[in-house]
Amino acid sequence: MRYDFDTVIDRNNTNSVKWDFCDKFFGTKDVLPLWVADMDFQSPRPVIDAVRRVAEHGIFGYTGIPQSYYDAAIGWMKRRHNWDIQQNWFVFTPGVVTAINMLVRAFAQPGDGIVLQTPVYYPFFSCVKNNDCRVVDNPLRLENGQYVMDLGDLEKKIDDRTKMIILCSPHNPVGRVWTKKELTELGALCLRRNLLIITDEIHEDIVYPGSTHTAFASIDPKFADRTITCTSASKTFNLAGLHISNIIVPGPDLMRRFQQTLMRCAVHSADPFGVAATEAAYRHGEDWLGQLLDYLKDNLSFMTQYIEKKMPQIGLIQPQGTYLAWLDCRYIGIPQTELKDCIIYKAKLGIEEGVPFGAAEPGYFRLNFACPRSILKEALERLEKVVTSN
């Protein structure tokens, strides 16, 4: 069937964090929200139908994971990412951030170092600090319009209390889809320095032509033995509120230690809606995903051309994956101390500044372009008015 991504669906008064709780984040509800990383599109029809069947049954008791769910998820990873995974590698958590918090608890002690490649998804900082560990900052370098890893810097910063790296792949917020060569070089370094690799691959399916996502653990069995991969259908199919993630743990010892931590924290139950929706998405969602990727690619092209023509002062780091754009607004003629307030209160635009992501300096912003084009156009017009008035 043909899906409609142009129609604006009113999300106000639905308890949407993105739309109804802007005041909690921006101090005002009077903004056009392009911040939280969910999409303003309905999920695929088979997913909606699966959730409806669960709702109409009317009993929402404790829920297990059926064989059909494993088969669907394993098939998806093989078809989409050429990775053969096994059923006994699965662990289920309510979300990737939950999983990463639990992984830090399982494999690090207070005071241990955990590598983050900044700028990066800001809940990672909380995962480290809330468990009394310390961030080992390994900043990405901007080269020829794209961010790259600085493995020389990483090697210098590893000490005997550096235990793991949290790898964002594809990377949020800068949009890099790491090449197999880059990941192989990182993996060799991690093996050499005995680092555990936690990979957040939640955006694995949102990749644009010219780039290919490589599951880190699929590159080499030695990598797989030292890697825990965090995945979910939530970003791909807009299911974040259904709270189920697939954590892939090939190493038996890593699996044992992780499960012990989850049991101590009583993280073990599945949501009946999340189970049904995820299985339906992996079985019947590929046509919808193909159309979504085309629409997102066109949104990105529209935004790129708009900025180049009307706001050339803004630098757009072209994302190779994700539906998030990293904007460099340092040179639009607004003092750094006023820039955030100008965008929020004058442009009335709800986008996130880069400092909480670990940006090296103020002036960067993350914009979510997974919305109908009319909303994106309005957002760019609002931004343009502020830029051209200075």
N, C-alpha and C positions, 0 to 999 in steps of 0.2 A: 504494500500500500504506500501511498504518497503521504508523507508527514508534513505538517504545517508548522514551520518555525517562525513565521512572521507575525502571527496573531498574538497580541499582547494579552496575557492572562493575568488578571488582577490578583495579586498575592497579598494585598492589604487585608488585615483582619483575619489572617489564617495562622497567627502566631509564628510567622516566618521571622527568623532572626534577621535575615537580610533586609526585609521591608518593614517589619513592625517594631523592631528593637534598635533602630538607628540611633535613637537618643541615648541609649546606653553606651554607644561607642563614639558617636560624633557630638553628643551634647544637644542634638536637635533632630527632629523627625523630618524637617523640611529639606531633605536632600533626595536626589535621584540615586538610588543605591546600586553601585557596581563594586561591591566589596567582598562579602562572604563568598567562598568558592563553591557555590552551587549554581545551577542553571535556571533561567526563567523559562524553561521548556518542560512540557509534560513528558513523562517517561513513555517508553514504547507501549502500544496498546496491549500486547500480550502480558506485560508487567502489570498494567492497571487491571486487566482481567483476572490475573492470578491473585492480586491483593483483594479484589472484590469477592472472589470465591472464598477466601479465608474469612473475610468480614461477614459474609452471608451465612457461613456455617455457624457463627455466633458463639463459639467456645474458644477461648484464647488461653488454653492451659500451657503447661510446660512443654517445650518443643525440642525434639531431637533433630539430627541431621540425617535425612534419608539417603540411601544409596544413589538415587537419581540426582541429588544435588552434587555429590562428589563427581559423578560421571560428567555432569554438565560443566563443572568448573575445570576438571582435568582436560576435557575436550576443548574448552575455550583457550586454555593456555597453550595447548598443542597447535591449534589452528592459527591463533593470532600471534603467538610469540615463539613457536617452534621449541617449546620447553616441555619435556616429558616429566611430569611430576607424579608422585605416588600418593595414594589415599592416606597412608599412615604418616605423611608429612604435614597434614593439616592440623592447625589449631584455630579455634574460632574465638574472636573477641568482639566487643561492641563497636570497636573502631580502631583505626591505625594508631591514633595518638594514645589511646588506652594501651594498646600493645607495646608501643615504644616505652611508655612509663614502666610497664611491667618488665620489659627487657632490661631497662637500666637497673631496676631493683634486683633482677635475677643475676646479672653478670657484672655488676660494678659495686664497689664499696664507697661509702662517703669519702670524699677527697680525691677519688679517681678522676682521671681526665677522659673526656669524651669529645671527639672531633666533630665540629660542625663547619661546613663550607659555606660561609656567608657571602652575600645576603641569602637567607634561607627562611623557610616557613617558621614563623616565630614561635608556635607551640613547642618546637624542638628545644628551645632554651628552657622552657618550664619543665620539660621532661628531665633535663639534666639537673637544673637547680633545685627543683622540688624534691629530688632524691639526694640532695647534699653532695652532688658531684660538681666538677668544674668544667666549664667550656674551654676546649682547646680550639681557638679560632684559626681556621685555615682559609683565609679569604680567597674567593675566586678572583681571577684577573680578567679584565676586559681587554680583548685583543681583536682588532679588525671587526668591531661591532658585535662580537659574541664573547661570552664568558668562558674561560677555560680553567681547569684545575691547576693549582700550583703545588705539584708534588714535591718539589725541592723544599718549599716552605714547610710542608707537612712533615717531611722526614726530620727536619731540624727540630720540630716542636714535640715530637714523640719522646716521652721519657718512660721510665719503668712503671709509672702509674697511669699511663694512657692505655685504656682498656678497649675502646671501640670507636668506630666511626659511624655516624648516622648519615647515610648517603641518600640524597633526594634525586630520584631518577624515574622519569623526567623531572627536571629541577623546577621547583616552585620557590621564588617567583620569577627567575630569569628566563625560564622556558627552554633551557638546553636539553636536548636529547643526546646523552653521552654516546660517543661511538664505541664500538667494541674494542678498538685500540686503546682509547682512554680508560675504559673500565679494566682492561687487562693489565695495564700499567699500574693502576691503583690497586688491583688485586694482588699483584706481585709484591708491592710495597707492604700491603697489610699482612701477607703471609710472612714476609721477611721480618716484620716487626711485631708479629703475633697479635694483631688487632682483630677483634670480632667485627664483622660488617653487618650492620642493620640497614637494610635498604627499604626506603619508602617508595614503592612503585605504583602508588595509587592512581597516577595519571598515565599509566602505561599504554592505554588504548587511545589517548588523545594525542596523536602524532601526525604531522603534516607531511605532504610529499617532499621527498628529498632526504628524509630522516627515517631511521628504523630503531625502535626500542629493542634493546637487548637485555633480557633478564640477567642480572649480574651472576646469579648462582648457576646459570646454564652454561657459562663460558668454560668452566673447568671444574672437575669433581673436587679438586682441592679448595676451590673457592666455595663450592656448595657446602663443604664440611664446616666452613667458618662463617656461613652467611645465614641470616634469618630474613626472609623476604615478606614484606607487608603489602598485601594487595586487598582490593575491594572492588565491587561493581559500583560503588557509590558515586564516584566522579563520572564514570563512563555513562551511567544511566540515570543519574540524578536521584539517587536513593539514600542520600546521607542521613536522613531522619529515621531510617529503618534499622540502623545500628547493627551491621554485621560485616566483619572483615575476615578474610582468609589469610592466615599467617602461615607461611610455608617454611618448614624446618626440616631439612634433609638429615642433619646430624643427630644421631640417637642421643648423645650426651647433652647436646644443646636442648633437644626436645625434653628430656627428663628434667633438666633444671628449670626450663621455662614453665612446664606444667606444674612443677612444685610451687613456683611463685604464684601462678594463677589460682591454684587451690587454696593457698594461704590467704589470698584476697577474695576468694569466692567468686571468681570470674569464670563462669562455666555455662551459663544458660543462653539459649538462642531465642530470637524473636520470631514468632510464626510468620509475620508479614515479611520480615527480612529474608527468611529462608525461601519463602515462595517467590518473592520478587527477584531475588538473585538467580535462582534456578531458571525462572522464565526469561530473564535477561540474557543469560548465557546460552540458552537454547534457541531463543527466538528474536534476539535483539540486533543481529548483525546488519540487517537491512536498514533499520532505524539509525544505527551507528554510522553507517556509510553516508546517509543523508545528513546526519548531524555534522560530520567532519567536513563535508562540502560546504555547509552553511557557515560553520566557524571559519573555514578558510576564506570564504567570501567576506565575512565580517572583518577578518584581519586585513584583507586587501583594502576594503573600504576605509578602515581606520588609518592604515598606512598612507593611502593617497590623500585623505583628508588632512592629516597632520603635515605631510610634505608640502601640500599646496597652501594651507591656511595657517599652520603653526610650526614653521620650520625650526623655530627656536627649541622645540621639544624633540628630544631624542627618543625614538622607539626602538628598544632592543627587540629584534624580530624573534618571536618565540618559534622554536621548532616543534614544540609540543605544549600541552596544557591549553586552557582557554584564558590565560592570564597574561596581561601585557605589563612590562616593566618600563615605566616612563621616566626619562631623565628631564626634569623640569628646572634644573639649576640655572638655566640661562634665559629665562623668560622675562627678566627685568623686574622681578618682585623680590625684595629682600627675603633671605631664608627665614628670618624670624616671623615674617608675615605670610609666607607662602601657603602653609597648611590652612590658616584661617581664611585666606582668600578663596581657596578652592572649596572649602566647606560652606562658608557663610556668604560669599559673593557669587560664586558659580553654583552654589547649592548642589554640589556634586559629592556623593559619598564614595570616595576611593581612599585606599589606605596608604599612609606615608611609609617610606622605606626604612626609617630608623629602627622600628621594632624588629624588622627582618635582619638587622645587623648591617645595613648599608653604611659605607664608610663615612658618608656625610649626608646632611639633609638635602632634600630636593628631589628624591626619587619617590615614585608612587606606583602602587599596583592597581591595575584596572581589570575587572572581570568582563570580558566581552561575550560571554555566553548568554546572550539576550536577543530579543527581536531587534532587527536592524533599526527600526524607528527609535527604540530606546537608546541604542548606541549613538545614533545620529544626534539625538537631543543632548546626550551627555557631551559629545564633542563640541556641539554648538555652545553649550554653557561654558565649557573650558575655553573655547575660542574668545568669547566675550571678555573674560578676565585677562587672557594673554594679550589681546589686541588693545585693551584699554590702558596698558602700561608702556 
